[in-house]
Amino acid sequence: MEDYSNKSSDYQVSEAGQSEPNFEHVWKKNDRKAQKNGPHRSIYWVKKNTKLNTDKGAREPVSSLQTKWVSSSRYIGDWKENTKEGFGIQIYKNKDKYEGLWANNMRHGQGTYWRNEAGKLKREYTGDWFEDKKHGRGTFFYKNGDRYDGFWVNGKPQGEGRIIYESQDIYEGQWHEGKKSGYGVLVKKNGDHFEGHWVNDKKEGQGSYLFSEKNKLFVGEWVDDNPKCGIYTEVEDKEAPVGNDRPHFMDDYQMPKLPSIKLENPTEILEKAMGRTKKERARYRAQYIPLDEMFTNQELEDLQQAFDSVAQGESEVNMLTLKTLFSDIGIFPSDEMLNDLLKSLGKEIDDDEISFELYARSVALLLEENHHMDDNSDANPGVEKESPMKSAHESDINMGDYQQEYSQEYDEM
C-alpha cells in the first residue's frame, strides 16, 4: 500500500487508512475568522427591509419586491469566546440603550438602561443586574415621573426601598414583588402621615394615621386599605397660643354643665371590634402574604409532602381530595364552610381544581383564625407574632376541638 504520510498537506490519512483531501469548508473558514474575542469589537445585527418596487423605469415588474438590509441593533464592547463579556454598549432594535457590564451574553453587574422616547434617550434604570434582570441595589425612573430607589429581586422592587411619587408623596419601607408589603411610612404632600403595616400595596394591620389639616390622629387596625377599629383623638398643638379667649356671650349668663357621654363598656366594645377586624384581616393576609412568611421551611416541606401524597403526580387536586387532606390533620369542614373559606382566598366557585398554594393558604387561614380565638393578642398589640403554623404546633392545638369551635362560629355568622 502506498504511504501517504509524506504527501503534501492537501491530503491526510484517515483512521481507516484512506487518503482524504485536507481542506476546510468555506463557511467554517469564515466562521473562524468571525470569532469574537477581545475588547471593542463592534457587531451589527441587520434585518430585511422589503418593499414594493414602484419605479416605472425599472426593468422588473411593478409588483416586484425590493430587499434592502438595514441595521437592527448594535453592540460595542468586550467579547469572550463569542459571548458578550465585560463592559459593553448595546443599542437595541427600538433604539433603547444599555451601557454596563455583561456576562455570558446577559446584563450582569453594574449598568444603566436608557429608553427611547421620541428620539431622545431618557435614563430608566441604573444599578445592579443579575442574569439580565434588575437585582441588587438600583434606581428606577418611571415614565409618569415616579422614582424608586432601593433593592430589587428578579426584576421587581423587594426589600428596603423608597419611592418618590410625581405627586410628591413619599413612601419608605419594605417591598415584596414590586408592592408595598411589610412595615413602611407614607408621607403625603399635604402633611398627612401614615406609619404602619402594608400588604399587597394596601394598609393592613396596625397603623397610625395623622390627619395634618384636622390635627387628628387615628391609631388602630386597618383592613384592605381602610381603618376598621381604633382610637381617633385630637393631637395637642403645643405651638398654639395660650391666653384668655374672648367669651362667645357678652352677658353674664352661664351655660349649665352638660353631663359627659360615655359608652357603657368601651373596653368590651373595642375588644369585640378588634376581634372582628383581626378575623377579617386574617383572610386578607392569607390571600396575599408570601407563603415563606407564613410558614417555616420545614412546615412548607411537610405541607408539600402531604399534598404530593394525594395528588398522584398532578399539580392540582379536587375538592374531595382537599377534604381528605384536611381530615388528615383533624379538620372536618362542611362543604359550605369549605367553599366560603376558598372563596375568601380568591377561588372561583365553579373551579374544582385546588393548587398547593391555595391549599397552604387555606391551612394558614384556619390556623391564624384559631390563633386569634385562643390568644387575646389585644393585650400586647405591639408584640410581633410567630407564624400561625408554628404557634399551632407549640400550643398542641387539638384540631378536632378546633373544628367544632370553627363550625359553631361559622353557623352563628
N, C-alpha and C positions, 0 to 999 in steps of 0.2 A: 504494500500500500504506500502511496506517495505521501511523504512527510510534508505537511502544510505549516509546520511550526515556524519555518523560516520565511514564509511568504510575506508579502507586503501587508501593510495594515488594512488593505481593502478587504481582507478575508480573515476569518477566525475559525478555529476548530471547535465545534460544539462538543458537549459531553458524550454524544453518540459517535464521535469521531468523524462527523461530516463537516465539510467546509461550508461556511456561510459567509455571505457578504457582510463586511463590517461597516455599517453606515448608521446614521441617525435620522429618524424621521424629521421632516421639516417642522412639524408642529411641536415636536419635542425640543428641537433646537431653538425655536422662537420662544417657547415657554421658559427654557433655561436662561435665555438672555433677558427675559422679563422678570426674573426673580427679584423680589423686592426685599432688600435687607440693608439697613443703614439709615442714616438721617436725611431729612429734607428731600425726599423723593415725591414728586407731585404725580398724582394719579387722577385721571379724569374718567368719569363714567358718562357714557353717551346713550342717547335713545333715538329712535326713529321719529322723524317729523314728516309724515306723509300727507300730501295734499294733492288735489286735482290739478292737472295741467290745463290751464285755460288760455294759454298763449296761442293765438290763431296762426302765428307764423311758425309754430313748431311742426316738425315732421310727424310726431306722434299724434294719434287721435286726441280729440279734445277731452275725452273721458279718461285718458291715461293718467297714471299716478306719478308724482314726483316724490322721491325719497331723499331726505337730507338727514344728516346726523348732527344733532345739536348736543351741547353739554348738558348733562343732567345733574351731576353732583361732582364735588372735587375734594380731594384730601391732600394736605401738605403736612408732612411731618415724618416721624420716625417709624421704621418698619423693623420687624424681626421675623424672618422666615415667612414672608408673605402675609403677615398679620400686622395690624396697627399696634405698635408697642412703643411706649414712651410718650413724648409730647407731640401733639399734632393738632391741626385745624381742619375741621370737616365743614364744608359748605353743602347743605342738603338740597334736595330737588326743589323744595318750596322756598329756598333761599334763607332758611334758618341757618344758624351757625353755632358750632361748638368749638371751644378752644380750651384745651387742657390735656390731662393725662389719659393714656389708653393702656389696655392690657388685653391681649387675645381678641382684638377687634372690637372691644367694648370700652365705653367710657368708664374709667376706673381710677379713682384718686381725686385730686383737686381739679375742678374745671368750671367753666362758665358757659351757659347756653343763652343765645340771643334768639328772639323770634322776629320774623319779618312782618312788619306792619306797613303796608302801602309803600314798600321800597325802603323803609327805614328799619334799622336793627335796634331793638329795644331789649335790654337785659331782662331775662326771665328768671334765671336761677344761677346762683354762684355758691359753690360749696363742695361737699364730698359726694362722690359717686362710688357705687359698688356694683360691678357686673351690669352696667348700663342703666342702673336705677339710682335715684337720689337716695343716699343712705349715709347717715352721719350728721354732721352739722352743716346747715346751709340756710340761705336766704332766698325766698321766692317772691317775685313781684307779679301780682295778678293783673289781668287786663283791666279790671274795674277800679284799680288804684289801691287795693288792699296789699299789705306786705307782711309776710310771715318770716320770723327769724327764730330758728330753733333746731330741734333734732328731727331726723327722718328715718323711717324704716320701710324698705321696699317701695320707695316712691311716694310715701304718704307721711304727713307730719305725725310723729309719735314720740312721746316722752315730754320733756320740758320745752315749752316754746311760747313765743309772744307774737300776737298778730295786731297790727295797727290797721284798723279799717279806714276806708276812704271817708267815712263819716266822722273820723277822729275818735271813735270809741276804741278802747284798748282792752284786750284780754291777755292775761299772762297766767299760765298754769300748765296743767297736764293735758296731753292729747293721746288719742288712740285711733289709728287708721284714718287719720285726717279729720277727726271730730273731737270737740272738747269733751274729755272724759277724765274724771278724777277731780282733784282739788284745783280751783282756779279763782282768779279775781277779775271782775269786769268793771271797768271804769268808763262811764258814758260821758259824752261831750257836755251834757247839761249838769254834770256833777253827781248824778246817781252812781251808787257804788254797790255791787253785789260781791259777796265773799262766801264761798261755799263749794258744794259738790255738784258735778256735772256728769251726765250720762247721755251719749249719743247727741251731743250738741245742745242739750237742754238742761236747765237747772233741775237737779234731782237729789233729794236727801236734805241734809241740814244746811241751812244757809241764812245769811242776814242781808237785807236789802235796805240801803239808806236812800230815802227819797229826799234829794237835796233841796228842792224848792219848797216842799212842805215841812222840811225839818222833822220827818217822821222816820222811825226805824222799825222794820219787821224782822223778827227773829223766829224761825220755826222750820217746819218741814215743807218741802217742795216736791211736787209730782208733775211730770210732763211739762216742765217749764212754768208751772203755776203754783202760787202759795196755797197750801191746804189748811194748815193749822199752825198757830204760834201766838206770839205776843206782839202787838202793834202799839208802840209807845212814841211819845214825843221826846225828841232829843233836846237836852238842856243846852241852850245857847249861852255860853259863858261870856261872849263878847257883847251881848245885848245890854243896853244902858239900864242902870238901876236907879229908880227915883220915885217920887210921889206922882203917880199919874193923875191927871185931872179926872174927877168923878164924872160919870155919864149923866148924873142927875144933879141939877144945881140946888135943889131944895134939900131939906134935912130928912126926907123920907128914907127909911131904912127897909130894904128888902128882907122879907123873912128868910130865915135859913132853911134851905131845902134839904131834905134827907138824901143821903147818898144812896145810889142804886148799886146793888151788888148781886152777883149770882149766888144762888143758894149753896151750890157745891162746885165752885170753879175748878178745883183740882181734879175732881172726878170727871167733870165735863171735858176738860183738856186732855186727860188721860185717855178717855174713850175716843176723842177725835184723833189723838196721836196714834192710837191702835189701828183705827180705820185707815189712816193715812199710810202707816207703815205697811199694812197689808196691800194697799193699792200700789205702793211704791215697790213692794217685793215683786209683783207681777211685771212691772215695767223694767226693773233691774234684771230679772230673769230672762227677759227678751233681748236685752241689748248688751249687758255686761259680758266681756270675753270669758270663755269657759275657764281659761287658766287663771283667772282672778277669782272665780267662784270655787274651784276645786284645786287640791294639790295634784302634783303629777301622779302620785300613787293612786289617788281617788279616780282620776281620769282613766288610768290604765285598768282599774277594776271595773269601771263602768263600761269601758270599751270591750273588755273580755266577756262581760255578761251579755252585751249587745251582740257580739260576734257569735256567741254560742247558740243563739236562736235565729240569727239572720241567715245562716246557711250560705255564706259567701256573698249575699246580697248587701247592697249599701242601705237598704231601707226595709222596714218591717211594717206589717199592717196593724190595725187596732187590736185585733185579738192577741197577736204576739206581744204587743205593748202591755196589755193587761197581764200576760204571763210574766213579763219582766218585773212589773210592779209586785205581783204576788210573791215572787222570789225574795223580795226584801220586806215582805209582810204588809204590803199596802193592797187593799182590795176596793178600789174606787168603782162607783157605779158608772154606767155608760154616760149618763147625763153629767155627772161630775167630771168625768174624764174629758168629755167634749168641751165643757166650759173651760177646763184647765188648758187644753191645747189651743182653744180659740183665743184665750188671753195671750198666748205666745205667738200669735200670728198665723196659725194654721187655718187653711180654708176648710169649710165644713164638709165639702164633697171630696176632699183629698184624703185617701185612705193610706197614704204612704208616709211613714214616720222615719225620719233620718236619725242618726246617732245624736246629732247636735240638738234636735228637738227633744229627744228622749232625755238627754243630760240636763237640758234646761228645765224640763218638767220635774225632774228629781230635785233640782236646786230650788225650784219654786215651792214644792211641797215641804222640803226641809226648812227653808227660810221662813215660811209662814208658821210652821210648827215652832221654830226657834223663837219667833216673836210672841207666840202664845205662852210658851213656857218661861220666857225670860223677860222680865219687865225692864227693858232697856231704857225706859224714860228716866230712871234714877241716875243714869250715867250717860247722858246723850253725847258727851264728847269722847267716850272711850271707843276706840276702833275695834270692830267685831272681827272674829275669825271667820273662816269660811263656814257656811251652814253645814256642809258635809262633815267637816272636821268637828264642829260643835256637836253634831248628832252622834258621832262615834264616841266622843269623850263623855257625853252625858248618858250614854247607854239608853237611847230612846227606844221604848217599846213601840215598834211600828204598828202593831195590832191595835194598841190603845190609841195611838195617834189617828189611825184610820177611822176609828169610831168617833173621836172628837171632831175630826175634819168633816166627816159626813154629817154629823149633827149640826155643826156650824153652817155647812152649806145649805142644809134644809131650812135653816132659820133665815137665810138671806132673802 
